[in-house]
Structure formats: C-alpha cells, structure tokens
Amino acid sequence: MSTDTSSVVSADTQRSWRYLLGAGVLITVLGLIAIAAPFVTGVAVSVLLGALLVVGALGHAVNAFSAGGVAGTVWQVALAAIYAVAGISLLANPVLGLTTVTILLIVYFAVEGLVEVAMGVGTRSDPNWPWYVVSGTVSVGLAVLLWAGFPSTAAWAVGLLTGVHLLSTGLLLAYVGYTGRRNVAASGEATGEARAG
C-alpha cells in the first residue's frame, strides 16, 4: 500500500518539475523576445491593459444593477465610465497609452524607491537595512533616468522592463524545475538502494 502511494507521489513530483522546467524555458524565451523588441512589447502591454480596463468597466456596469441604493449604483456607474474611457483610450491609441504607462512607471519607481530608503533608514537596527537603502536608491535613480529621457524612453522602457521581468521569472522557474528534477533523481536512487537493502 505504501509503495503505491510513494509511486503516485513520485509521478506527481516528476510531472511538476517537468511543468516548472518547461514553463521556465518558455517564459525565458518570451523574456528574451520582449527584450529584443521592447517597443512591440510595450505596445502589447498597453493593449492588454486597455482590454483589462474594458473588462473591468463591464464588471462595474453589471455590479451597478446589484449595488445597494442609489449612491452605490452611481458610484459603480462612475467607475464603469472611468474604466471604459481609460480602456478604450488605450485600445484606440496604444502608443499614446504607452507614454501614459511610462509616466505611471516613473511615478511607481520614484515612490517605491523613496519608501524603501525611508524604511531602511528607519530600521537601522535590522542588519539588512543597507540593502533597503541600496534598492530604494536604484529605484529612484531609475525613475530619474526614465524621466530625464522622457518621452523617448516611452518607446522602450515598458517593453524592456517587462522583458527583464519575464526573463528573471523564467530563469527562476527553470531553476526550481531543474532542482526538483535533481531531487526526484536523488530520492529515486535512495528508494532503489533501500529496496535493494
């Protein structure tokens, strides 16, 4: 009975590391393609964001019918209108939308960086506080560089950063899958030795 359970667990484990390794390789390749063509990737991100906003607008419109009271309905309709205008604007002109997304990215890096620096300085009792300061400084520096080159940075920033993110995620998944494969192989050898003994 325990042998059957261990074989099922082993089969599931083998499948999972294969899926992780395969997904990691696929996402790594997508990341490399995104880095090679950052403008196309940025426009694709802008279109995807527009489509998600339109779907969100539909969700708020549907929710307006079930909102309690007039005030709830008005707020849901207002949110649906905002989502719809933003989504349709991104879909109608994704290049202009890319510029807007780049501005949001600059603001995000600046705010995140300042918060990390403040957190690092505020927690000097933590031995890792310098890393927060370094990470925050890099984020603020990146925001400054993107702003200094704006609007030309809009042509590549979103796509390049999306590609780098996909690449790092893909390499992580591939590494976890590869490590899982090694662990399955090692446990298989240990099981074989136990049966032989």
C-alpha positions as CSV (number, residue, x, y, z in Angstrom):
1,M,0.0,0.0,0.0
2,S,2.8,2.5,0.9
3,T,4.6,1.5,-2.3
4,D,1.6,2.6,-4.4
5,T,1.4,5.9,-2.6
6,S,5.1,6.6,-3.0
7,S,4.9,5.8,-6.7
8,V,1.9,8.2,-7.1
9,V,3.7,10.9,-5.2
10,S,6.8,10.3,-7.3
11,A,4.8,10.5,-10.5
12,D,3.2,13.8,-9.4
13,T,6.6,15.2,-8.4
14,Q,8.1,14.2,-11.8
15,R,5.3,15.9,-13.6
16,S,5.5,19.1,-11.5
17,W,9.3,19.6,-12.1
18,R,8.7,19.0,-15.9
19,Y,5.9,21.6,-15.9
20,L,8.1,24.0,-14.0
21,L,11.1,23.5,-16.2
22,G,9.0,23.8,-19.4
23,A,7.2,26.9,-18.2
24,G,10.5,28.4,-17.1
25,V,12.1,27.8,-20.5
26,L,9.0,29.2,-22.3
27,I,8.9,32.4,-20.1
28,T,12.7,32.8,-20.5
29,V,12.3,32.8,-24.3
30,L,9.4,35.2,-24.1
31,G,11.5,37.5,-22.0
32,L,14.4,37.4,-24.5
33,I,12.0,38.2,-27.3
34,A,10.5,41.1,-25.3
35,I,14.0,42.5,-24.6
36,A,14.9,42.2,-28.3
37,A,11.7,44.1,-29.3
38,P,10.8,46.5,-26.5
39,F,8.6,48.8,-28.5
40,V,6.4,46.0,-29.7
41,T,6.3,44.5,-26.2
42,G,5.3,47.9,-24.7
43,V,2.5,48.4,-27.2
44,A,1.3,44.8,-26.5
45,V,1.3,45.6,-22.7
46,S,-0.6,48.8,-23.4
47,V,-3.3,46.9,-25.5
48,L,-3.6,44.2,-22.8
49,L,-4.0,46.9,-20.1
50,G,-6.7,48.6,-22.2
51,A,-8.5,45.3,-22.7
52,L,-8.4,44.5,-18.9
53,L,-9.8,48.0,-18.2
54,V,-12.7,47.4,-20.6
55,V,-13.5,44.1,-18.9
56,G,-13.3,45.9,-15.6
57,A,-15.8,48.5,-16.9
58,L,-18.2,45.7,-17.9
59,G,-17.8,44.2,-14.4
60,H,-18.6,47.6,-12.7
61,A,-21.6,48.1,-15.1
62,V,-23.0,44.7,-14.2
63,N,-22.4,45.4,-10.5
64,A,-24.3,48.6,-10.7
65,F,-27.5,46.7,-11.0
66,S,-26.9,44.8,-7.8
67,A,-25.5,47.7,-5.8
68,G,-27.5,48.6,-2.8
69,G,-29.2,52.0,-3.1
70,V,-28.8,54.9,-5.4
71,A,-25.4,56.0,-4.1
72,G,-23.9,52.6,-4.7
73,T,-25.3,52.5,-8.2
74,V,-24.0,55.9,-9.0
75,W,-20.5,55.0,-7.8
76,Q,-20.5,51.8,-9.8
77,V,-21.6,53.6,-13.0
78,A,-19.0,56.3,-12.4
79,L,-16.3,53.6,-12.0
80,A,-17.5,51.8,-15.1
81,A,-17.3,55.0,-17.1
82,I,-13.8,55.8,-15.9
83,Y,-12.6,52.2,-16.7
84,A,-14.3,52.3,-20.1
85,V,-12.8,55.7,-21.1
86,A,-9.3,54.6,-20.0
87,G,-9.5,51.2,-21.6
88,I,-10.9,52.4,-24.9
89,S,-8.3,55.2,-25.0
90,L,-5.5,52.6,-24.6
91,L,-7.0,50.4,-27.2
92,A,-7.6,53.2,-29.7
93,N,-4.1,54.6,-29.4
94,P,-1.7,52.1,-27.7
95,V,1.4,54.2,-28.5
96,L,-0.1,57.2,-26.6
97,G,-1.1,54.7,-23.9
98,L,2.5,53.6,-23.8
99,T,3.5,57.1,-22.9
100,T,0.9,57.2,-20.1
101,V,2.1,53.8,-18.8
102,T,5.7,55.0,-18.8
103,I,4.7,58.1,-16.7
104,L,3.0,55.7,-14.2
105,L,6.1,53.5,-14.2
106,I,8.3,56.5,-13.4
107,V,6.0,57.5,-10.5
108,Y,6.0,53.9,-9.2
109,F,9.8,53.7,-9.2
110,A,10.1,57.0,-7.5
111,V,7.6,56.3,-4.8
112,E,8.8,52.8,-4.2
113,G,12.4,53.9,-4.0
114,L,11.7,56.7,-1.5
115,V,9.6,54.3,0.7
116,E,12.4,51.7,0.6
117,V,15.1,54.3,1.5
118,A,12.9,55.7,4.4
119,M,12.3,52.1,5.6
120,G,16.0,51.3,5.5
121,V,16.9,54.5,7.4
122,G,14.1,53.9,9.9
123,T,15.1,50.3,10.7
124,R,18.8,50.7,11.3
125,S,18.6,48.0,14.0
126,D,17.9,45.5,11.2
127,P,21.2,44.2,9.9
128,N,19.8,44.2,6.3
129,W,18.9,47.9,6.4
130,P,21.6,49.0,3.9
131,W,20.1,46.7,1.3
132,Y,16.8,48.6,1.5
133,V,18.6,51.8,1.0
134,V,20.5,50.5,-1.9
135,S,17.4,49.0,-3.6
136,G,15.5,52.3,-3.0
137,T,18.3,54.3,-4.4
138,V,18.4,52.2,-7.5
139,S,14.7,52.6,-8.0
140,V,14.9,56.4,-7.5
141,G,17.8,56.5,-9.9
142,L,15.9,54.5,-12.5
143,A,12.9,56.9,-12.2
144,V,15.3,59.9,-12.7
145,L,16.9,58.3,-15.8
146,L,13.5,57.5,-17.3
147,W,12.2,61.0,-16.6
148,A,15.4,62.6,-18.0
149,G,14.9,60.8,-21.3
150,F,11.1,61.2,-21.4
151,P,9.3,61.0,-23.8
152,S,11.8,58.9,-25.9
153,T,12.0,56.4,-23.0
154,A,8.4,55.5,-23.6
155,A,9.4,53.7,-26.8
156,W,11.5,51.1,-24.9
157,A,11.1,51.3,-21.1
158,V,7.9,49.4,-20.5
159,G,8.8,46.7,-23.0
160,L,12.4,46.3,-21.8
161,L,11.4,46.1,-18.1
162,T,8.6,43.6,-18.9
163,G,11.2,41.5,-20.8
164,V,13.6,41.6,-17.9
165,H,10.8,40.6,-15.5
166,L,9.8,37.7,-17.7
167,L,13.4,36.7,-18.1
168,S,14.1,36.6,-14.4
169,T,10.8,34.8,-13.7
170,G,11.5,32.2,-16.4
171,L,15.1,31.6,-15.1
172,L,13.7,31.2,-11.6
173,L,11.1,28.7,-12.6
174,A,13.6,26.8,-14.8
175,Y,16.0,26.6,-11.8
176,V,13.3,25.4,-9.4
177,G,12.2,22.8,-12.0
178,Y,15.8,21.7,-12.5
179,T,16.4,21.4,-8.8
180,G,13.2,19.4,-8.5
181,R,14.5,17.0,-11.1
182,R,17.7,16.5,-9.2
183,N,15.7,15.9,-6.0
184,V,13.5,13.3,-7.7
185,A,16.6,11.6,-9.1
186,A,18.2,11.6,-5.7
187,S,15.1,10.2,-4.0
188,G,14.8,7.6,-6.7
189,E,18.3,6.4,-6.1
190,A,17.7,6.4,-2.3
191,T,14.5,4.3,-2.8
192,G,16.3,1.9,-5.1
193,E,19.1,1.4,-2.5
194,A,16.5,0.9,0.3
195,R,14.7,-1.8,-1.8
196,A,18.0,-3.5,-2.7
197,G,19.0,-3.5,1.0
